[in-house]
Amino acid sequence: MTDKRRNNSIDNPIEIAGAGPSGLAAAITLARAGRRVIVHEAHKEVGHRFGGDFQGLENWTTREDVLKVLQDLGLTTDFTTMPGRSGSAFDASGKCYEINSDEPLFYLVERGPGPDTLDSALLRQAQSLGVEVRFNSCLRQMAGDGILAAGPRAADAIAVGYHFETDRADGYWVICNDDLAPKGYAYLLIMNGKGTVKSCMFSGFKQEKLYVQRTLDAFQRLVGLEMKNPRPHGGSGNFRIPQSAYSGPHPLVGEQAGFQDTLWGFGMRLAISSGVLAARSLLTGDNYDTLWQRELKPLMKTSVVNRVLFSLLGNRGYGWFLRRYIASPNLRESLRRQYQPSWPKRLLDPWARYRYESQRKDAACDHVDCHCIWCRGECCIHE
């Protein structure tokens, strides 16, 4: 009887709610282990909410290159990338700080349903392994094994601006100025004739139009920004360290769990890693909370300390920050050290957690046998 139950469990499909990078990474990991997987995506295509957005796949938290890390996890890197080595950063006064790194600080990637995007590459790999992806499918209940990867549940930061076409050469530019992006940064990214310009703000959301216009004016003045066929676009991010990344018996991954880089929002790597860890927990029977707390939590706790310190700098402090770190002879290693746990960061952790509060409440779901899909912690929706 025990063997029969085990065989039935292995034969039953594992369902995943959400076809973002975390959900697809989980699906790929499970399919490579021989499990049948069904992914439910509420929209008609992958990356629906990004629509050609440019984002950075960070490359400084480990000495090993992030593309090699993905390959070692069994995940494809068959998507277009631009290594982020040389760029420019500006402080509130308009002073320019040149960024030069021997190794990429990040890889610029495109998000959304296009042929060369990170989302489409992961989708192709998943489907090639036999994963069934059901679009326009909103999963309401999950009675068996499954993973929840449905995206952010609150806005701790927003990035608002435009996508556009351009004749300008590839590159990236950043402005640290609270008058453009309160407690965040404004950025301009260009790759292969397409660009994204946005204000990434951690407060002041109600004045987003003002900050976006100031961002456009600043980039026009500082670097000669010109946009062809501009299209407005915005997105949000939810950053928190959960008490538990389970909803009932099901692992939460990616931004549905709150896994993000709280400092600057470079969260794709955390999202993908969480998907892989959740899949491994289902394959091995290991506790998912134990896995992510060992692998991800130290970096996440440090990023909260970094976020609180950065938010206190203000316009006068940004120049000091840029002089101290951008001018570093080995910027990638300098950033890596800032994200590693250390005794000063551990001492600051209680203070930082007191100062920083996510917009999403963190009340663990107490419905042990809960089969619902969407949960804000304080309540579950049962059908």
C-alpha positions as CSV (number, residue, x, y, z in Angstrom):
1,M,0.0,0.0,0.0
2,T,2.8,2.4,0.8
3,D,4.6,1.7,-2.5
4,K,1.3,2.2,-4.4
5,R,0.7,5.6,-2.7
6,R,4.2,6.6,-3.5
7,N,3.8,5.6,-7.2
8,N,0.5,7.5,-7.4
9,S,2.2,10.6,-5.9
10,I,5.0,10.4,-8.5
11,D,2.6,9.9,-11.3
12,N,0.3,12.9,-10.3
13,P,1.3,16.2,-11.9
14,I,2.8,19.0,-9.9
15,E,0.9,22.2,-10.6
16,I,2.6,25.6,-10.6
17,A,0.6,28.9,-10.4
18,G,2.5,31.5,-12.5
19,A,4.8,31.3,-15.5
20,G,7.3,33.9,-14.4
21,P,11.0,33.1,-14.0
22,S,10.5,31.5,-10.6
23,G,7.6,29.4,-11.7
24,L,9.4,28.3,-14.9
25,A,12.6,27.6,-13.1
26,A,10.7,25.3,-10.7
27,A,9.0,23.6,-13.6
28,I,12.3,23.0,-15.5
29,T,13.9,21.6,-12.3
30,L,11.0,19.2,-11.7
31,A,10.8,18.1,-15.4
32,R,14.5,17.4,-15.5
33,A,13.9,15.0,-12.6
34,G,11.2,13.2,-14.6
35,R,8.2,14.7,-12.9
36,R,5.0,15.7,-14.9
37,V,4.4,19.4,-14.5
38,I,1.5,21.7,-15.4
39,V,2.0,25.5,-15.2
40,H,-1.0,27.7,-15.1
41,E,-0.5,31.3,-16.4
42,A,-3.4,33.7,-15.9
43,H,-2.4,35.8,-19.0
44,K,-2.2,34.9,-22.6
45,E,1.6,34.9,-22.8
46,V,4.7,34.9,-20.6
47,G,5.9,38.2,-19.2
48,H,2.6,39.9,-19.8
49,R,3.2,42.7,-17.3
50,F,6.6,43.6,-18.6
51,G,6.1,44.0,-22.3
52,G,9.7,44.5,-23.5
53,D,11.0,46.0,-20.2
54,F,14.8,46.0,-19.7
55,Q,16.0,44.7,-16.4
56,G,19.3,43.7,-14.9
57,L,20.3,40.2,-13.9
58,E,22.7,41.0,-11.1
59,N,26.2,39.6,-11.1
60,W,27.9,40.7,-8.0
61,T,26.6,38.6,-5.1
62,T,28.8,35.6,-6.0
63,R,32.3,35.4,-7.5
64,E,31.0,33.0,-10.1
65,D,29.3,34.6,-13.1
66,V,25.5,34.5,-12.9
67,L,25.2,32.9,-16.3
68,K,27.4,30.1,-15.2
69,V,25.3,29.8,-12.1
70,L,22.2,29.4,-14.1
71,Q,23.8,26.8,-16.4
72,D,24.9,24.8,-13.3
73,L,21.3,24.9,-12.1
74,G,20.2,23.3,-15.4
75,L,18.6,26.5,-16.7
76,T,19.0,28.0,-20.2
77,T,20.9,31.1,-20.9
78,D,19.6,31.2,-24.5
79,F,18.3,34.8,-24.3
80,T,19.8,38.1,-25.4
81,T,22.1,39.8,-22.9
82,M,24.2,42.9,-22.7
83,P,27.1,42.8,-20.2
84,G,26.9,45.8,-17.9
85,R,30.6,46.8,-17.6
86,S,30.9,50.5,-18.5
87,G,28.3,53.1,-17.8
88,S,27.7,56.5,-16.1
89,A,26.1,57.6,-12.8
90,F,25.1,61.1,-11.8
91,D,24.5,62.7,-8.5
92,A,21.9,65.3,-7.7
93,S,24.1,68.1,-8.9
94,G,24.6,66.5,-12.3
95,K,28.2,65.4,-11.6
96,C,29.2,62.4,-13.7
97,Y,30.9,59.3,-12.2
98,E,32.2,56.9,-14.8
99,I,31.5,53.2,-14.1
100,N,34.1,50.7,-15.3
101,S,34.4,47.1,-14.4
102,D,36.5,44.3,-15.8
103,E,33.7,41.9,-15.2
104,P,30.0,42.5,-15.8
105,L,28.2,44.0,-12.8
106,F,24.9,42.8,-14.3
107,Y,23.5,41.5,-17.6
108,L,20.9,43.6,-19.2
109,V,18.0,41.3,-20.4
110,E,14.6,41.9,-22.0
111,R,11.5,40.8,-20.3
112,G,8.2,39.8,-21.8
113,P,6.9,37.6,-24.6
114,G,9.4,38.6,-27.3
115,P,11.6,36.0,-29.1
116,D,14.8,36.9,-27.3
117,T,13.6,37.6,-23.8
118,L,14.5,35.7,-20.6
119,D,10.8,34.7,-20.1
120,S,10.5,33.2,-23.6
121,A,13.8,31.3,-23.3
122,L,12.7,29.7,-20.0
123,L,9.3,28.9,-21.6
124,R,11.0,27.2,-24.5
125,Q,13.2,25.1,-22.2
126,A,10.2,24.1,-20.0
127,Q,8.1,23.0,-23.0
128,S,11.0,21.1,-24.6
129,L,11.1,19.1,-21.4
130,G,7.4,18.2,-21.6
131,V,6.1,20.8,-19.2
132,E,2.5,21.7,-20.1
133,V,1.9,25.4,-19.9
134,R,-1.7,26.5,-19.9
135,F,-2.3,30.2,-20.7
136,N,-5.4,32.1,-19.7
137,S,-5.6,29.6,-16.9
138,C,-6.3,31.0,-13.4
139,L,-5.8,28.2,-10.9
140,R,-8.3,28.5,-8.1
141,Q,-7.4,25.4,-6.0
142,M,-4.3,23.3,-5.6
143,A,-5.2,20.0,-3.9
144,G,-2.0,18.1,-4.6
145,D,1.7,19.0,-4.8
146,G,2.3,22.4,-6.2
147,I,4.2,25.7,-6.1
148,L,2.7,29.3,-5.9
149,A,4.5,31.8,-8.2
150,A,1.9,34.4,-8.9
151,G,4.0,37.6,-8.5
152,P,4.0,40.6,-6.1
153,R,1.2,41.2,-3.7
154,A,1.9,44.8,-2.7
155,A,4.0,47.8,-4.0
156,D,7.1,48.6,-1.9
157,A,8.7,50.3,-5.0
158,I,7.5,51.3,-8.4
159,A,9.4,51.9,-11.6
160,V,7.5,54.2,-14.0
161,G,8.5,55.6,-17.4
162,Y,8.7,54.7,-21.1
163,H,9.9,52.1,-23.5
164,F,11.1,53.5,-26.8
165,E,13.1,53.0,-30.0
166,T,16.4,54.8,-30.5
167,D,19.5,55.1,-32.8
168,R,21.7,55.6,-29.8
169,A,24.5,53.1,-29.0
170,D,24.0,50.5,-26.2
171,G,24.7,51.6,-22.7
172,Y,23.3,52.4,-19.2
173,W,23.0,55.6,-17.2
174,V,21.9,56.1,-13.6
175,I,20.9,59.2,-11.6
176,C,20.7,59.2,-7.8
177,N,18.5,62.2,-6.9
178,D,15.5,62.2,-4.6
179,D,13.9,64.9,-6.8
180,L,13.7,62.4,-9.6
181,A,13.3,59.1,-7.7
182,P,12.6,59.4,-4.0
183,K,14.9,57.0,-2.0
184,G,15.6,55.2,-5.3
185,Y,17.2,56.0,-8.6
186,A,16.4,57.0,-12.2
187,Y,17.8,54.9,-15.0
188,L,18.2,54.8,-18.8
189,L,19.0,51.5,-20.5
190,I,19.6,51.0,-24.2
191,M,20.2,47.7,-26.0
192,N,19.9,46.8,-29.7
193,G,17.9,49.9,-30.8
194,K,15.5,49.8,-27.9
195,G,15.4,51.7,-24.6
196,T,13.8,52.0,-21.2
197,V,13.9,55.1,-19.1
198,K,12.3,55.1,-15.7
199,S,12.1,56.5,-12.2
200,C,12.4,53.7,-9.6
201,M,10.9,55.3,-6.5
202,F,10.5,53.8,-3.0
203,S,8.1,56.6,-1.8
204,G,6.1,59.4,-3.3
205,F,4.0,57.1,-5.5
206,K,1.1,59.6,-5.8
207,Q,3.5,62.1,-7.6
208,E,4.8,59.6,-10.1
209,K,4.0,61.7,-13.1
210,L,6.0,64.6,-11.7
211,Y,9.0,62.4,-11.0
212,V,8.9,60.7,-14.5
213,Q,8.8,64.1,-16.2
214,R,11.8,65.3,-14.1
215,T,13.6,62.0,-15.0
216,L,13.0,62.7,-18.7
217,D,14.2,66.3,-18.4
218,A,17.3,65.2,-16.6
219,F,18.3,62.6,-19.1
220,Q,17.7,64.9,-22.0
221,R,19.9,67.5,-20.3
222,L,22.7,65.2,-19.2
223,V,23.0,62.6,-22.0
224,G,20.8,64.0,-24.8
225,L,17.9,61.5,-24.5
226,E,15.8,61.2,-27.6
227,M,12.9,58.8,-27.8
228,K,11.1,57.4,-30.9
229,N,7.6,55.9,-30.5
230,P,7.6,56.1,-26.7
231,R,5.2,53.9,-24.8
232,P,4.4,54.4,-21.2
233,H,5.1,51.5,-18.8
234,G,5.2,50.9,-15.1
235,G,5.7,48.1,-12.7
236,S,5.9,47.4,-9.0
237,G,8.0,45.3,-6.6
238,N,7.3,43.7,-3.2
239,F,10.2,43.3,-0.9
240,R,10.0,41.4,2.4
241,I,11.6,38.5,4.4
242,P,8.7,36.2,5.2
243,Q,8.4,34.3,8.5
244,S,7.6,31.2,6.3
245,A,7.5,30.8,2.6
246,Y,4.7,28.3,2.7
247,S,1.0,28.9,2.1
248,G,-0.6,25.9,3.7
249,P,1.4,23.0,2.3
250,H,2.6,24.8,-0.8
251,P,5.9,26.7,-1.3
252,L,5.8,30.3,-2.3
253,V,8.5,31.5,-4.7
254,G,9.6,34.7,-6.3
255,E,7.8,37.9,-5.5
256,Q,4.8,36.1,-4.2
257,A,7.0,35.2,-1.3
258,G,8.6,38.7,-1.2
259,F,12.0,37.5,-2.5
260,Q,13.7,40.6,-3.8
261,D,16.8,42.7,-3.5
262,T,15.4,45.3,-1.1
263,L,18.2,47.8,-1.9
264,W,17.8,48.2,-5.7
265,G,15.3,45.7,-6.8
266,F,17.6,43.3,-8.7
267,G,15.4,40.4,-7.8
268,M,15.4,38.0,-10.8
269,R,18.2,36.0,-9.5
270,L,16.6,35.5,-6.1
271,A,13.3,34.6,-7.8
272,I,14.9,32.0,-10.0
273,S,16.9,30.5,-7.1
274,S,13.7,30.3,-5.0
275,G,11.9,28.4,-7.8
276,V,14.8,25.8,-8.0
277,L,14.8,25.4,-4.2
278,A,11.1,24.9,-4.0
279,A,11.3,22.2,-6.7
280,R,14.1,20.5,-4.9
281,S,12.0,20.5,-1.7
282,L,9.2,18.6,-3.5
283,L,11.7,16.1,-5.0
284,T,13.6,15.3,-1.9
285,G,11.1,16.0,0.9
286,D,13.4,18.6,2.4
287,N,11.7,21.5,4.2
288,Y,11.5,24.5,1.8
289,D,11.9,27.0,4.6
290,T,15.1,25.4,5.7
291,L,16.5,25.6,2.1
292,W,15.7,29.2,1.3
293,Q,16.6,30.4,4.8
294,R,20.0,28.8,4.4
295,E,20.6,29.9,0.7
296,L,18.8,33.2,0.4
297,K,18.0,34.8,3.7
298,P,21.5,36.0,4.6
299,L,21.7,38.1,1.4
300,M,18.2,39.3,1.9
301,K,18.8,40.4,5.4
302,T,21.9,42.3,4.3
303,S,19.9,44.0,1.5
304,V,17.4,45.3,4.0
305,V,20.3,46.9,6.0
306,N,21.6,48.4,2.7
307,R,18.2,49.7,1.8
308,V,17.7,51.5,5.1
309,L,21.2,53.0,5.0
310,F,20.7,54.2,1.4
311,S,17.3,55.7,2.1
312,L,19.0,57.9,4.8
313,L,21.7,59.3,2.5
314,G,19.6,61.9,0.7
315,N,20.9,64.0,-2.1
316,R,24.0,65.2,-0.2
317,G,24.9,61.6,0.7
318,Y,24.6,60.2,-2.9
319,G,27.7,62.0,-4.0
320,W,29.6,60.5,-1.2
321,F,28.2,57.1,-2.0
322,L,29.1,57.4,-5.7
323,R,32.7,58.6,-5.0
324,R,33.3,55.9,-2.5
325,Y,32.0,52.9,-4.5
326,I,31.8,53.8,-8.1
327,A,35.5,54.8,-8.1
328,S,36.5,51.5,-6.6
329,P,39.2,49.7,-8.6
330,N,37.2,46.5,-8.3
331,L,33.6,47.6,-8.2
332,R,32.1,44.1,-8.6
333,E,34.0,42.8,-5.6
334,S,33.2,45.9,-3.6
335,L,29.5,45.4,-4.2
336,R,29.8,41.7,-3.4
337,R,31.3,42.5,0.0
338,Q,28.4,45.0,0.7
339,Y,25.9,42.1,0.2
340,Q,27.8,39.6,2.4
341,P,26.8,39.1,6.0
342,S,29.2,40.8,8.4
343,W,29.3,41.6,12.1
344,P,28.4,45.3,11.4
345,K,25.5,44.3,9.3
346,R,24.3,41.8,11.9
347,L,24.4,44.5,14.6
348,L,22.4,46.8,12.4
349,D,19.8,44.1,11.4
350,P,17.3,44.7,14.3
351,W,17.5,48.4,13.7
352,A,17.0,48.0,10.0
353,R,14.1,45.7,10.4
354,Y,12.5,48.2,12.7
355,R,13.0,51.0,10.2
356,Y,11.9,49.1,7.1
357,E,8.4,47.8,6.8
358,S,7.0,46.1,3.7
359,Q,3.6,47.2,2.5
360,R,2.5,43.6,2.6
361,K,1.5,42.2,6.0
362,D,3.4,39.1,7.1
363,A,0.9,37.0,9.0
364,A,1.6,33.4,8.2
365,C,-1.4,31.4,6.9
366,D,-2.6,29.2,9.7
367,H,-4.8,27.0,7.5
368,V,-2.6,23.9,7.5
369,D,-4.6,22.1,4.9
370,C,-5.3,25.3,2.9
371,H,-5.6,24.7,-0.9
372,C,-6.2,28.3,-2.0
373,I,-4.0,30.0,-4.5
374,W,-4.0,33.7,-3.6
375,C,-3.2,34.7,0.0
376,R,-2.2,37.9,1.6
377,G,-1.4,36.1,4.8
378,E,-4.3,37.4,6.9
379,C,-7.0,35.7,4.8
380,C,-7.4,32.9,2.3
381,I,-9.9,32.8,-0.5
382,H,-11.6,29.4,-0.7
383,E,-13.8,28.3,-3.6
